[in-house]
Amino acid sequence: MQAEILENLKRAVLEYDSKGAASWARKAAEEKIDPIKALDTLTEAIRAVGDGFARGELWLPDLVGAADAMQSATPILEEEIKKIGAKRESVATVVAGTVFGDIHNIGKSMVCTLLTADGFEVIDLGVDVETERFVEAIKKYKPGILAMSALLTMFTSEQKKVIEALKKEGIRDKVKIMVGGGAVNEESARRVGADGYAPTAPEAVKLARRLVGKQRKEK
């Protein structure tokens, strides 16, 4: 029964079936399957999709579909983990958000999903995040990484504004900063003072691991 449930949970992500993923996650909880093992199954599936995207074998809609499916199942399993008092080993904590004035969510959401799947603890502040909220989150959660997204060029100045605010607070050197989004490239990342830039969600995960000095060992 356990093997069947976990296989169906994995298949739901690979087939971009959000309802199915949530249903099988609930089934895993009902059958008292180790929620960490179930979450690892989701991780395996989303990583396969991410790797396929990186190789050019899959496309953005595939990545979005798989991420949506995983997001529908993950909260159910995370709640079970809390209930049993277990703790999943974390690579590092990431505070993420789309900058003030920008309400685009898809890219940021995919990055958060893939980071979570890869073992990071992600604090997603959402979209249209003001500078003060970013600063408060850095003080509160003390993350290893701050990830900021901006889809339009006019909003890249907000990324710089956040970085300058962190400098004024004396905590810029306490966190690595990565930026991304349609408006961002290597040049603009350097201009705003970020530590790194990634053009896609899978590349963002690799960048995050480089920034915290914990590369994933490929099988």
C-alpha positions, 0 to 999 in steps of 0.5 A: 500500500505504501509503495503504491501511494508514494508512486501515485503521489510521484506520478501526480507531479510528473503528470501535473495533476494538482488535485491528484497530488493533494488527494494522494498526499491526504491518503499518505497521511491517512495511512500514516506513511512517514510524511518526510518520505512522502515529501522526499517523493515529491522532491524526486518528482519535481527535481526530475522535471526541473532537470528535464527543463534544464536539459531542454527536454521540457518546457516552462508550462511543464515546470509550472504544472509540476510546481502547481502539483507539488504546491497542492500536496506539500502543505498537507505533508508539512502539517503531518510533519509538524503533528509528529514533531519531525524535522526535515534537515534544511540546507539553509533558510531563504527569504523570498519575495517579489519587490514592491510595485510588482505583483507577478508571482509565477516565477517567484513561486516556481523558485520557492517550490524548487528550493523547498524541494531541494531541501531549503526552508523557504519563507515566501513573503509573496508579491508587492513586498515593501523594503521594510518587510524584507528588512524585518524578515531578514532580522527575524528569520536570519536567512542565509539567502534573500531572493528577490524577483522583478519582472519589469525593468522599472522595478529593479530599482526596488531591489537596489533599494532593499540592498541599500536598506540592509546596508544602513541596518548593518546587516547586508553582510549577514545574507547572500542576495540573489535576484531574478525575473524578466527584468534582471540580467547579469549586468543589472544584478551587479548594478543593484549589488546582488551576489548572484543572478539566475535566469531560470528556476532550476538555475536559481536552486544551483545558485542558492547552493553555491551561495551557501557553499553546499553543492548538491551531489549528483547521482 
